[in-house]
Amino acid sequence: MVRRAHTDDADQAARPVELRRRTFRAALERIREVDRDDALQTINSYFGLARQATASHSDRARIANAARRRGHSVKADLTKAYRRAT
């Protein structure tokens, strides 16, 4: 049996998986408010969460922008943040 992309077991079109808006807003708020020491770990954790969603490019872009505002570098494919330059 050949499976087509974006179908569930009943061969019905499945909706793309998205982050819940409440979770996403909380992520952006936490990135803005977290201590400097914990920021990198928090940012990469939210990148990992967003990577699980199939429709997450704009969410990952907003997380990346929040990381850049904190002074971190972000990988071009929006999957990882790097330490601040010292």
JOVENFEN-V755869 format. One record per backbone hydrogen bond with DSSP energy under -0.5 kcal/mol. CO is the residue of the C=O (numbers start at 0). NH is the residue of the N-H. E is the energy in kcal/mol with one decimal. If there is no record, write none. Layout:
co = <CO;CO>
nh = <NH;NH>
e = <E;E>
This chain:
co = <0;3;5;7;11;16;19;20;21;22;23;24;25;26;27;28;29;34;34;35;37;38;39;40;41;42;43;44;45;46;47;48;49;53;55;56;57;58;59;60;61;62;63;64;65;66;67;70;72;74;79;81>
nh = <2;6;13;10;7;54;23;24;25;26;27;28;29;30;31;32;33;37;38;39;41;42;43;44;45;46;47;48;49;50;51;51;52;55;59;60;61;62;63;64;65;66;67;68;69;71;70;84;81;77;74;72>
e = <-0.5;-0.8;-2.2;-2.0;-2.0;-2.3;-2.4;-2.8;-2.1;-2.0;-2.2;-2.2;-2.6;-2.4;-1.8;-1.8;-2.1;-0.6;-1.0;-0.5;-2.2;-2.9;-2.4;-1.7;-2.1;-2.1;-2.0;-2.0;-2.5;-1.9;-0.7;-0.9;-1.2;-0.5;-3.0;-2.3;-1.9;-2.2;-2.5;-2.2;-2.0;-2.2;-2.5;-2.2;-1.1;-2.3;-1.7;-0.6;-3.1;-2.1;-3.0;-0.9>
